[in-house]
């Protein structure tokens, strides 16, 4: 988006250029602009690689999968504890049943005195009530076991589903990165071939500027504006530039990049 220094003034902004004593033929200057375009494409591709939508989805799905795993492990630990509780409840019921069977056997033997029979009958009744209470507790624990098992099955199913999604996302990411890397390799090859015929001094200047200006080392002068910072150059400066020889290296006063004319 083009910018202006003072929106209250006419649309053409007062903006100058820095003319260097360095000279480079027009071909070299246009080739360094090609290199700048290669670098711009490289930056864009690297950004695309780092911001693939699949990466965000992979991160989110991995978090969900890890949460499901942690909940499953916690449920399995809980199940182990409840199963031990069930074993204790079953043992308590078994002890009551043994005592009831023993008392009922004595009642059936006919060898007990009337007083003993009365005591045995009362004990059997008490034990029966206690057995019912313990069996109710046992049933509740069994229901908890079933509920935890069901929860574990559901969480395990979620983990399986998330694993399939993660596998698919990894394949999509791998394919996308492969395509991007192919483009990057082609750009790197073209860049190297282009630089091979450019003067070392101009290359050094370009790389120095690029390292200190957010990766922009050269830009074209188009319709009176620098395409590096998208700001207009006033008519006085444009006239000054037009009077310079073709091999004069010009710098944009705003973004300091090499300003290539006739692009």
Backbone as CSV, one residue per row, in Angstrom:
resi,resn,N_x,N_y,N_z,CA_x,CA_y,CA_z,C_x,C_y,C_z
1,UNK,0.853,-1.186,0.000,0.000,0.000,0.000,0.893,1.240,0.000
2,UNK,0.692,2.154,-0.982,1.535,3.330,-1.094,1.304,4.248,0.082
3,UNK,2.391,4.918,0.538,2.267,5.821,1.669,2.675,7.222,1.279
4,UNK,2.279,8.195,2.057,2.663,9.586,1.840,3.165,10.162,3.137
5,UNK,4.023,11.161,3.018,4.610,11.757,4.219,3.625,12.690,4.899
6,UNK,2.815,13.448,4.146,1.866,14.392,4.733,0.584,14.371,3.919
7,UNK,-0.495,13.736,4.427,-1.728,13.599,3.663,-2.402,14.929,3.361
8,UNK,-1.993,16.029,4.034,-2.610,17.333,3.795,-2.035,18.001,2.541
9,UNK,-0.871,17.537,2.083,-0.225,18.129,0.924,-0.658,17.396,-0.344
10,UNK,-0.237,17.881,-1.522,-0.544,17.174,-2.767,-0.048,15.744,-2.697
11,UNK,-0.617,14.822,-3.498,-0.313,13.406,-3.399,1.149,13.041,-3.584
12,UNK,1.904,13.837,-4.342,3.322,13.521,-4.523,4.072,13.936,-3.270
13,UNK,4.814,12.988,-2.697,5.486,13.231,-1.427,6.900,13.735,-1.664
14,UNK,7.330,14.621,-0.816,8.715,15.046,-0.900,9.602,13.915,-0.436
15,UNK,10.394,13.452,-1.326,11.189,12.277,-1.014,12.387,12.266,-1.937
16,UNK,13.527,12.066,-1.416,14.715,12.146,-2.239,15.425,10.828,-2.397
17,UNK,16.537,10.845,-3.083,17.354,9.660,-3.288,18.783,9.987,-2.911
18,UNK,19.516,8.934,-2.656,20.912,9.090,-2.295,21.736,8.568,-3.459
19,UNK,22.435,9.426,-4.141,23.221,9.021,-5.306,24.627,8.654,-4.848
20,UNK,25.033,7.454,-5.149,26.328,6.970,-4.713,27.386,7.220,-5.783
21,UNK,28.603,7.184,-5.353,29.689,7.284,-6.324,29.890,5.959,-7.037
22,UNK,29.328,4.850,-6.467,29.457,3.557,-7.118,28.751,3.564,-8.456
23,UNK,29.368,2.913,-9.424,28.749,2.771,-10.737,28.626,1.299,-11.078
24,UNK,27.567,0.974,-11.792,27.354,-0.398,-12.261,26.533,-0.308,-13.530
25,UNK,26.876,-1.108,-14.511,26.155,-1.003,-15.776,24.686,-1.375,-15.599
26,UNK,23.876,-0.947,-16.538,22.427,-1.134,-16.449,22.052,-2.604,-16.333
27,UNK,22.795,-3.458,-17.041,22.502,-4.894,-17.000,22.680,-5.445,-15.591
28,UNK,23.785,-5.075,-14.952,24.031,-5.528,-13.576,22.934,-5.041,-12.632
29,UNK,22.532,-3.788,-12.816,21.497,-3.248,-11.934,20.169,-3.993,-12.105
30,UNK,19.831,-4.321,-13.338,18.591,-5.062,-13.571,18.701,-6.506,-13.067
31,UNK,19.901,-7.051,-13.148,20.088,-8.411,-12.634,20.010,-8.442,-11.109
32,UNK,20.518,-7.393,-10.462,20.420,-7.359,-9.000,18.968,-7.189,-8.583
33,UNK,18.177,-6.537,-9.446,16.741,-6.444,-9.178,16.086,-7.818,-9.312
34,UNK,16.556,-8.597,-10.306,16.061,-9.977,-10.440,16.393,-10.780,-9.189
35,UNK,17.596,-10.573,-8.668,18.009,-11.270,-7.441,17.099,-10.873,-6.288
36,UNK,16.759,-9.587,-6.223,15.862,-9.110,-5.157,14.497,-9.787,-5.268
37,UNK,14.032,-9.969,-6.491,12.754,-10.666,-6.683,12.861,-12.133,-6.271
38,UNK,14.000,-12.755,-6.581,14.213,-14.138,-6.133,14.163,-14.212,-4.604
39,UNK,14.828,-13.241,-3.968,14.853,-13.235,-2.493,13.464,-12.986,-1.916
40,UNK,12.692,-12.139,-2.593,11.323,-11.881,-2.140,10.479,-13.149,-2.229
41,UNK,10.637,-13.878,-3.330,9.899,-15.141,-3.489,10.344,-16.157,-2.442
42,UNK,11.650,-16.182,-2.177,12.177,-17.113,-1.169,11.590,-16.818,0.205
43,UNK,11.548,-15.534,0.557,10.960,-15.139,1.845,9.498,-15.543,1.917
44,UNK,8.777,-15.318,0.829,7.356,-15.670,0.793,7.149,-17.177,0.937
45,UNK,7.982,-17.955,0.248,7.860,-19.418,0.325,8.213,-19.927,1.723
46,UNK,9.249,-19.355,2.321,9.617,-19.764,3.688,8.496,-19.428,4.673
47,UNK,7.850,-18.281,4.449,6.711,-17.914,5.303,5.565,-18.910,5.109
48,UNK,5.329,-19.286,3.853,4.267,-20.266,3.576,4.562,-21.597,4.247
49,UNK,5.844,-21.994,4.219,6.229,-23.260,4.849,6.020,-23.218,6.357
50,UNK,6.297,-22.053,6.949,6.175,-21.922,8.404,4.742,-21.731,8.866
51,UNK,3.856,-21.353,7.946,2.472,-21.057,8.341,1.463,-21.939,7.610
52,UNK,1.883,-23.131,7.227,0.932,-24.048,6.599,-0.260,-24.261,7.525
53,UNK,-1.483,-24.192,7.018,-2.651,-24.406,7.884,-2.634,-25.786,8.536
54,UNK,-2.008,-26.749,7.856,-1.921,-28.101,8.429,-1.093,-28.125,9.704
55,UNK,-0.127,-27.199,9.821,0.707,-27.160,11.026,-0.121,-26.777,12.249
56,UNK,-0.992,-25.776,12.075,-1.855,-25.368,13.189,-2.822,-26.487,13.543
57,UNK,-3.355,-27.146,12.500,-4.292,-28.248,12.748,-3.580,-29.412,13.427
58,UNK,-2.339,-29.661,13.017,-1.551,-30.738,13.624,-1.304,-30.447,15.099
59,UNK,-0.954,-29.202,15.416,-0.710,-28.827,16.805,-1.968,-29.014,17.643
60,UNK,-3.100,-28.564,17.111,-4.366,-28.679,17.838,-4.750,-30.139,18.038
61,UNK,-4.617,-30.936,16.981,-4.995,-32.355,17.064,-4.067,-33.115,18.001
62,UNK,-2.784,-32.772,17.972,-1.825,-33.429,18.862,-2.161,-33.134,20.319
63,UNK,-2.553,-31.886,20.588,-2.956,-31.514,21.950,-4.172,-32.325,22.383
64,UNK,-5.154,-32.440,21.495,-6.352,-33.227,21.813,-5.997,-34.690,22.042
65,UNK,-5.108,-35.223,21.208,-4.696,-36.618,21.354,-3.988,-36.842,22.684
66,UNK,-3.109,-35.912,23.052,-2.392,-36.030,24.325,-3.350,-35.942,25.511
67,UNK,-4.366,-35.073,25.384,-5.359,-34.957,26.458,-6.140,-36.267,26.603
68,UNK,-6.526,-36.840,25.454,-7.257,-38.117,25.487,-6.397,-39.216,26.092
69,UNK,-5.120,-39.228,25.754,-4.195,-40.216,26.319,-4.073,-40.057,27.829
70,UNK,-3.912,-38.801,28.273,-3.770,-38.554,29.714,-5.038,-38.960,30.471
71,UNK,-6.194,-38.657,29.885,-7.460,-39.042,30.524,-7.603,-40.563,30.558
72,UNK,-7.167,-41.235,29.487,-7.251,-42.700,29.462,-6.351,-43.307,30.534
73,UNK,-5.132,-42.791,30.655,-4.208,-43.310,31.669,-4.780,-43.089,33.066
74,UNK,-5.365,-41.914,33.279,-5.977,-41.627,34.581,-7.144,-42.573,34.838
75,UNK,-7.935,-42.855,33.788,-9.082,-43.763,33.931,-8.608,-45.187,34.216
76,UNK,-7.520,-45.595,33.584,-6.989,-46.944,33.827,-6.482,-47.075,35.263
77,UNK,-5.869,-46.011,35.767,-5.431,-46.017,37.169,-6.637,-46.085,38.101
78,UNK,-7.658,-45.305,37.774,-8.891,-45.324,38.570,-9.533,-46.707,38.530
79,UNK,-9.539,-47.327,37.359,-10.128,-48.672,37.222,-9.394,-49.679,38.092
80,UNK,-8.077,-49.564,38.111,-7.282,-50.477,38.933,-7.646,-50.320,40.411
81,UNK,-7.812,-49.081,40.859,-8.179,-48.830,42.259,-9.580,-49.367,42.563
82,UNK,-10.526,-49.136,41.649,-11.902,-49.574,41.874,-11.999,-51.097,41.840
83,UNK,-11.195,-51.726,40.997,-11.198,-53.193,40.966,-10.720,-53.768,42.293
84,UNK,-9.730,-53.135,42.895,-9.287,-53.590,44.220,-10.400,-53.388,45.251
85,UNK,-11.102,-52.270,45.117,-12.239,-52.020,46.000,-13.316,-53.076,45.812
86,UNK,-13.527,-53.498,44.562,-14.526,-54.540,44.273,-14.110,-55.866,44.886
87,UNK,-12.828,-56.170,44.815,-12.350,-57.427,45.402,-12.600,-57.450,46.903
88,UNK,-12.378,-56.290,47.564,-12.638,-56.222,49.005,-14.125,-56.403,49.298
89,UNK,-14.963,-55.772,48.461,-16.404,-55.902,48.656,-16.846,-57.339,48.450
90,UNK,-16.324,-58.014,47.458,-16.671,-59.421,47.194,-16.214,-60.305,48.347
91,UNK,-15.030,-59.980,48.905,-14.530,-60.768,50.042,-15.432,-60.579,51.260
92,UNK,-15.922,-59.336,51.461,-16.823,-59.082,52.593,-18.120,-59.869,52.428
93,UNK,-18.668,-59.886,51.219,-19.902,-60.635,50.960,-19.664,-62.123,51.177
94,UNK,-18.524,-62.600,50.718,-18.211,-64.023,50.847,-18.139,-64.438,52.319
95,UNK,-17.540,-63.578,53.137,-17.457,-63.889,54.567,-18.844,-63.960,55.199
96,UNK,-19.731,-63.048,54.811,-21.099,-63.069,55.331,-21.814,-64.337,54.897
97,UNK,-21.628,-64.713,53.625,-22.282,-65.922,53.096,-21.793,-67.157,53.853
98,UNK,-20.497,-67.216,54.141,-19.944,-68.356,54.892,-20.592,-68.449,56.273
99,UNK,-20.745,-67.330,56.942,-21.342,-67.319,58.280,-22.821,-67.705,58.214
100,UNK,-23.516,-67.204,57.183,-24.932,-67.567,57.031,-25.075,-69.061,56.788
101,UNK,-24.248,-69.594,55.897,-24.309,-71.038,55.587,-24.004,-71.879,56.826
102,UNK,-23.054,-71.411,57.613,-22.696,-72.137,58.828,-23.860,-72.149,59.819
103,UNK,-24.475,-70.958,60.004,-25.601,-70.871,60.944,-26.798,-71.662,60.446
104,UNK,-27.055,-71.599,59.158,-28.194,-72.346,58.611,-27.972,-73.851,58.724
105,UNK,-26.715,-74.259,58.611,-26.405,-75.682,58.765,-26.694,-76.139,60.197
106,UNK,-26.364,-75.311,61.172,-26.637,-75.649,62.565,-28.134,-75.659,62.837
107,UNK,-28.844,-74.712,62.180,-30.293,-74.705,62.353,-30.921,-75.974,61.789
108,UNK,-30.366,-76.427,60.701,-30.932,-77.615,60.037,-30.542,-78.916,60.738
109,UNK,-29.447,-78.872,61.539,-28.963,-80.106,62.182,-29.876,-80.587,63.311
110,UNK,-30.614,-79.645,63.889,-31.514,-80.017,64.987,-30.807,-80.296,66.285
111,UNK,-29.550,-79.984,66.409,-28.778,-80.283,67.622,-28.719,-79.103,68.578
112,UNK,-29.168,-77.934,68.102,-29.084,-76.739,68.945,-30.261,-76.678,69.903
113,UNK,-30.003,-76.081,71.069,-31.062,-75.891,72.064,-32.006,-74.794,71.580
114,UNK,-33.221,-74.723,72.208,-34.168,-73.674,71.788,-33.566,-72.270,71.870
115,UNK,-32.772,-72.012,72.922,-32.162,-70.689,73.053,-31.149,-70.438,71.946
116,UNK,-30.361,-71.504,71.647,-29.374,-71.368,70.575,-30.064,-71.169,69.224
117,UNK,-31.202,-71.903,69.053,-31.947,-71.746,67.798,-32.430,-70.315,67.634
118,UNK,-32.895,-69.747,68.712,-33.371,-68.360,68.651,-32.228,-67.402,68.290
119,UNK,-31.076,-67.634,68.911,-29.918,-66.791,68.635,-29.446,-66.940,67.185
120,UNK,-29.447,-68.221,66.740,-29.011,-68.477,65.364,-29.951,-67.826,64.355
121,UNK,-31.239,-67.932,64.616,-32.218,-67.343,63.709,-32.057,-65.814,63.646
122,UNK,-31.827,-65.212,64.832,-31.624,-63.759,64.877,-30.347,-63.367,64.134
123,UNK,-29.292,-64.181,64.303,-28.017,-63.884,63.640,-28.141,-64.036,62.134
124,UNK,-28.873,-65.084,61.721,-29.075,-65.292,60.285,-29.815,-64.096,59.681
125,UNK,-30.818,-63.612,60.404,-31.563,-62.454,59.914,-30.685,-61.219,59.810
126,UNK,-29.875,-61.010,60.853,-28.969,-59.852,60.851,-27.939,-59.953,59.729
127,UNK,-27.391,-61.186,59.589,-26.398,-61.398,58.525,-27.013,-61.225,57.145
128,UNK,-28.265,-61.636,56.999,-28.951,-61.486,55.717,-29.098,-60.020,55.335
129,UNK,-29.447,-59.197,56.347,-29.583,-57.767,56.093,-28.224,-57.156,55.736
130,UNK,-27.205,-57.620,56.467,-25.856,-57.117,56.192,-25.398,-57.553,54.806
131,UNK,-25.749,-58.789,54.448,-25.389,-59.290,53.110,-26.036,-58.436,52.025
132,UNK,-27.280,-58.061,52.217,-27.992,-57.249,51.229,-27.305,-55.887,51.069
133,UNK,-26.887,-55.314,52.216,-26.190,-54.026,52.157,-24.876,-54.140,51.390
134,UNK,-24.121,-55.207,51.718,-22.822,-55.390,51.059,-22.977,-55.696,49.570
135,UNK,-23.990,-56.441,49.213,-24.224,-56.755,47.800,-24.641,-55.497,47.030
136,UNK,-25.347,-54.581,47.717,-25.715,-53.314,47.087,-24.453,-52.487,46.815
137,UNK,-23.549,-52.483,47.813,-22.272,-51.790,47.632,-21.484,-52.432,46.491
138,UNK,-21.470,-53.768,46.485,-20.767,-54.504,45.430,-21.330,-54.159,44.048
139,UNK,-22.651,-54.063,43.964,-23.298,-53.736,42.691,-22.923,-52.328,42.232
140,UNK,-22.900,-51.407,43.175,-22.523,-50.028,42.834,-21.083,-49.971,42.310
141,UNK,-20.207,-50.729,42.961,-18.805,-50.752,42.509,-18.708,-51.376,41.121
142,UNK,-19.465,-52.425,40.866,-19.459,-53.064,39.552,-19.947,-52.089,38.475
143,UNK,-20.933,-51.284,38.833,-21.436,-50.293,37.880,-20.361,-49.234,37.602
144,UNK,-19.605,-48.871,38.630,-18.505,-47.922,38.438,-17.437,-48.519,37.534
145,UNK,-17.161,-49.813,37.723,-16.190,-50.498,36.861,-16.636,-50.439,35.405
146,UNK,-17.916,-50.725,35.165,-18.448,-50.706,33.794,-18.355,-49.293,33.198
147,UNK,-18.672,-48.281,34.031,-18.626,-46.906,33.542,-17.204,-46.499,33.178
148,UNK,-16.245,-46.884,34.005,-14.845,-46.534,33.735,-14.352,-47.265,32.490
149,UNK,-14.739,-48.538,32.345,-14.348,-49.295,31.153,-14.906,-48.647,29.892
150,UNK,-16.141,-48.194,29.977,-16.769,-47.524,28.836,-16.026,-46.229,28.496
151,UNK,-15.625,-45.517,29.534,-14.883,-44.279,29.320,-13.521,-44.555,28.680
152,UNK,-12.871,-45.615,29.136,-11.569,-45.992,28.566,-11.724,-46.368,27.098
153,UNK,-12.773,-47.123,26.783,-13.018,-47.504,25.388,-13.228,-46.279,24.511
154,UNK,-13.993,-45.311,25.024,-14.259,-44.093,24.254,-12.982,-43.286,24.043
155,UNK,-12.177,-43.160,25.089,-10.923,-42.412,24.977,-9.936,-43.117,24.049
156,UNK,-9.907,-44.440,24.113,-9.043,-45.204,23.223,-9.463,-45.009,21.775
157,UNK,-10.775,-44.980,21.545,-11.296,-44.733,20.199,-10.904,-43.338,19.720
158,UNK,-10.965,-42.353,20.621,-10.565,-40.994,20.255,-9.087,-40.947,19.893
159,UNK,-8.264,-41.636,20.679,-6.834,-41.671,20.381,-6.570,-42.264,18.999
160,UNK,-7.288,-43.328,18.670,-7.126,-43.964,17.360,-7.518,-43.001,16.244
161,UNK,-8.630,-42.304,16.449,-9.098,-41.336,15.453,-8.099,-40.194,15.297
162,UNK,-7.606,-39.672,16.424,-6.630,-38.584,16.358,-5.342,-39.049,15.678
163,UNK,-4.938,-40.285,15.951,-3.714,-40.817,15.331,-3.858,-40.867,13.812
164,UNK,-5.044,-41.242,13.328,-5.279,-41.281,11.888,-5.225,-39.880,11.288
165,UNK,-5.829,-38.921,11.999,-5.811,-37.531,11.522,-4.374,-37.000,11.507
166,UNK,-3.617,-37.280,12.565,-2.229,-36.812,12.646,-1.393,-37.417,11.530
167,UNK,-1.610,-38.695,11.254,-0.889,-39.344,10.166,-1.183,-38.693,8.829
168,UNK,-2.449,-38.389,8.589,-2.851,-37.735,7.341,-2.254,-36.330,7.247
169,UNK,-2.285,-35.603,8.365,-1.730,-34.247,8.367,-0.220,-34.272,8.103
170,UNK,0.480,-35.220,8.682,1.924,-35.317,8.458,2.242,-35.573,6.987
171,UNK,1.420,-36.391,6.349,1.623,-36.657,4.920,1.378,-35.393,4.105
172,UNK,0.287,-34.682,4.434,-0.025,-33.440,3.712,1.062,-32.398,3.916
173,UNK,1.580,-32.297,5.147,2.652,-31.340,5.429,3.911,-31.713,4.663
174,UNK,4.230,-33.000,4.671,5.420,-33.469,3.956,5.321,-33.153,2.461
175,UNK,4.158,-33.385,1.874,3.963,-33.113,0.450,4.057,-31.616,0.155
176,UNK,3.427,-30.795,1.019,3.463,-29.346,0.820,4.891,-28.817,0.932
177,UNK,5.639,-29.298,1.923,7.018,-28.852,2.103,7.900,-29.314,0.945
178,UNK,7.596,-30.494,0.416,8.370,-30.991,-0.729,8.178,-30.071,-1.935
179,UNK,6.923,-29.648,-2.160,6.654,-28.733,-3.273,7.361,-27.395,-3.067
180,UNK,7.291,-26.888,-1.836,7.940,-25.606,-1.533,9.456,-25.716,-1.686
181,UNK,10.020,-26.816,-1.188,11.471,-27.002,-1.293,11.921,-27.107,-2.747
182,UNK,11.089,-27.723,-3.589,11.414,-27.803,-5.020,11.478,-26.405,-5.620
183,UNK,10.506,-25.567,-5.253,10.504,-24.184,-5.734,11.712,-23.422,-5.198
184,UNK,12.024,-23.619,-3.917,13.160,-22.927,-3.323,14.472,-23.322,-3.999
185,UNK,14.615,-24.601,-4.324,15.829,-25.068,-4.987,15.958,-24.448,-6.373
186,UNK,14.839,-24.360,-7.088,14.866,-23.764,-8.425,15.227,-22.281,-8.340
187,UNK,14.652,-21.584,-7.347,14.950,-20.159,-7.170,16.414,-19.964,-6.795
188,UNK,16.911,-20.819,-5.892,18.313,-20.710,-5.472,19.251,-20.915,-6.660
189,UNK,18.900,-21.830,-7.550,19.719,-22.080,-8.746,19.700,-20.861,-9.663
190,UNK,18.506,-20.315,-9.917,18.401,-19.133,-10.779,19.142,-17.944,-10.162
191,UNK,19.043,-17.810,-8.857,19.709,-16.701,-8.156,21.213,-16.802,-8.322
192,UNK,21.743,-18.016,-8.121,23.189,-18.207,-8.231,23.674,-17.927,-9.652
193,UNK,22.898,-18.385,-10.642,23.273,-18.153,-12.036,23.234,-16.668,-12.372
194,UNK,22.248,-15.962,-11.829,22.144,-14.523,-12.088,23.294,-13.765,-11.448
195,UNK,23.622,-14.120,-10.207,24.695,-13.429,-9.495,26.060,-13.663,-10.123
196,UNK,26.193,-14.748,-10.840,27.498,-15.100,-11.407,28.032,-14.031,-12.358
197,UNK,27.134,-13.264,-12.967,27.573,-12.258,-13.947,27.476,-10.827,-13.428
198,UNK,27.137,-10.671,-12.144,27.006,-9.335,-11.553,28.316,-8.952,-10.866
199,UNK,28.655,-7.692,-10.905,29.910,-7.242,-10.303,29.914,-7.501,-8.795
200,UNK,31.034,-7.985,-8.262,31.120,-8.292,-6.826,30.800,-7.088,-5.948
201,UNK,31.183,-5.875,-6.386,30.940,-4.678,-5.583,29.443,-4.421,-5.434
202,UNK,28.698,-4.588,-6.512,27.251,-4.368,-6.449,26.578,-5.446,-5.601
203,UNK,27.068,-6.668,-5.733,26.527,-7.763,-4.912,26.760,-7.475,-3.435
204,UNK,27.984,-7.036,-3.112,28.315,-6.755,-1.712,27.421,-5.650,-1.159
205,UNK,27.192,-4.619,-1.966,26.320,-3.534,-1.527,24.897,-4.047,-1.319
206,UNK,24.426,-4.811,-2.259,23.064,-5.365,-2.157,22.905,-6.201,-0.890
207,UNK,23.839,-7.093,-0.635,23.748,-7.981,0.538,23.829,-7.180,1.837
208,UNK,24.654,-6.128,1.846,24.774,-5.296,3.045,23.459,-4.578,3.332
209,UNK,22.852,-4.037,2.263,21.568,-3.345,2.441,20.496,-4.329,2.880
210,UNK,20.465,-5.471,2.231,19.425,-6.480,2.531,19.501,-6.943,3.983
211,UNK,20.709,-7.057,4.507,20.887,-7.532,5.887,20.399,-6.524,6.919
212,UNK,20.324,-5.248,6.510,19.954,-4.214,7.480,18.607,-3.558,7.191
213,UNK,17.868,-4.099,6.213,16.588,-3.447,5.866,15.473,-4.463,5.612
214,UNK,15.334,-5.389,6.542,14.245,-6.373,6.466,14.242,-7.170,5.167
215,UNK,15.431,-7.434,4.652,15.536,-8.312,3.490,15.356,-7.644,2.151
216,UNK,15.116,-6.318,2.095,14.935,-5.620,0.825,16.239,-4.918,0.465
217,UNK,16.890,-5.387,-0.617,18.166,-4.797,-1.008,18.095,-3.976,-2.266
218,UNK,17.078,-4.224,-3.096,16.927,-3.483,-4.346,15.456,-3.430,-4.709
219,UNK,15.079,-2.331,-5.386,13.689,-2.173,-5.800,13.649,-1.367,-7.089
220,UNK,12.533,-1.466,-7.774,12.387,-0.765,-9.045,11.762,0.607,-8.833
221,UNK,12.128,1.548,-9.712,11.483,2.860,-9.748,10.377,2.779,-10.799
222,UNK,9.135,2.778,-10.330,7.986,2.609,-11.225,6.984,3.725,-10.983
223,UNK,6.616,4.429,-12.052,5.611,5.498,-11.984,5.924,6.503,-10.875
224,UNK,7.206,6.824,-10.728,7.605,7.819,-9.757,7.639,7.346,-8.328
225,UNK,7.558,6.036,-8.087,7.575,5.497,-6.715,8.599,4.386,-6.583
226,UNK,9.119,4.246,-5.375,10.019,3.135,-5.059,9.173,1.943,-4.668
227,UNK,9.363,0.819,-5.352,8.562,-0.366,-5.033,9.054,-1.078,-3.778
228,UNK,10.153,-0.589,-3.212,10.629,-1.178,-1.960,9.848,-0.688,-0.760
229,UNK,9.630,0.640,-0.700,8.886,1.214,0.422,7.528,1.764,0.001
230,UNK,7.263,1.740,-1.332,5.971,2.183,-1.879,5.670,3.648,-1.590
231,UNK,6.721,4.474,-1.525,6.536,5.908,-1.345,6.920,6.641,-2.624
232,UNK,6.219,7.766,-2.868,6.450,8.536,-4.087,7.689,9.418,-3.970
233,UNK,8.279,9.715,-5.109,9.432,10.607,-5.174,8.972,11.908,-5.834
234,UNK,9.346,13.047,-5.275,8.854,14.313,-5.831,9.486,14.608,-7.192
235,UNK,8.863,15.512,-7.897,9.252,15.778,-9.285,10.669,16.313,-9.414
236,UNK,11.106,17.079,-8.436,12.470,17.609,-8.486,13.484,16.475,-8.457
237,UNK,13.271,15.534,-7.548,14.188,14.396,-7.431,14.099,13.492,-8.652
238,UNK,12.889,13.322,-9.180,12.742,12.496,-10.377,13.526,13.091,-11.537
239,UNK,13.492,14.425,-11.629,14.257,15.087,-12.696,15.743,14.879,-12.482
240,UNK,16.148,14.956,-11.251,17.558,14.767,-10.921,18.015,13.358,-11.301
241,UNK,17.153,12.376,-11.006,17.489,10.992,-11.336,17.599,10.815,-12.846
242,UNK,16.668,11.410,-13.566,16.650,11.242,-15.020,17.887,11.837,-15.685
243,UNK,18.503,12.786,-15.016,19.705,13.416,-15.566,20.964,12.605,-15.290
244,UNK,20.862,11.611,-14.415,22.034,10.795,-14.091,22.327,9.814,-15.214
245,UNK,23.578,9.411,-15.316,23.938,8.406,-16.318,23.364,7.050,-15.920
246,UNK,23.199,6.165,-16.884,22.589,4.853,-16.631,23.382,4.026,-15.632
247,UNK,24.698,4.219,-15.611,25.515,3.374,-14.731,25.656,3.944,-13.324
248,UNK,24.972,5.044,-13.037,25.008,5.606,-11.684,24.096,4.793,-10.775
249,UNK,24.647,4.293,-9.667,23.845,3.526,-8.710,23.109,4.491,-7.794
250,UNK,21.787,4.369,-7.748,20.956,5.280,-6.965,20.357,4.536,-5.781
251,UNK,20.309,5.203,-4.645,19.715,4.620,-3.433,18.451,5.387,-3.067
252,UNK,17.418,4.643,-2.651,16.197,5.284,-2.164,16.484,5.921,-0.808
253,UNK,16.100,7.196,-0.668,16.378,7.904,0.576,15.585,7.343,1.751
254,UNK,14.408,6.768,1.476,13.542,6.260,2.549,13.971,4.878,3.029
255,UNK,14.018,3.916,2.128,14.309,2.535,2.557,15.755,2.132,2.305
256,UNK,16.539,3.038,1.646,17.969,2.867,1.431,18.325,1.762,0.436
257,UNK,17.330,1.153,-0.205,17.656,0.090,-1.147,18.172,0.664,-2.455
258,UNK,18.801,-0.193,-3.256,19.252,0.205,-4.584,18.014,0.449,-5.433
259,UNK,17.938,1.612,-6.047,16.765,1.981,-6.829,17.109,1.799,-8.316
260,UNK,16.456,0.830,-8.924,16.761,0.475,-10.317,15.800,1.179,-11.251
261,UNK,16.345,1.928,-12.192,15.524,2.678,-13.141,15.236,1.853,-14.396
262,UNK,14.139,2.197,-15.066,13.808,1.553,-16.336,13.417,0.092,-16.185
263,UNK,12.907,-0.281,-14.988,12.557,-1.688,-14.762,11.179,-1.989,-15.337
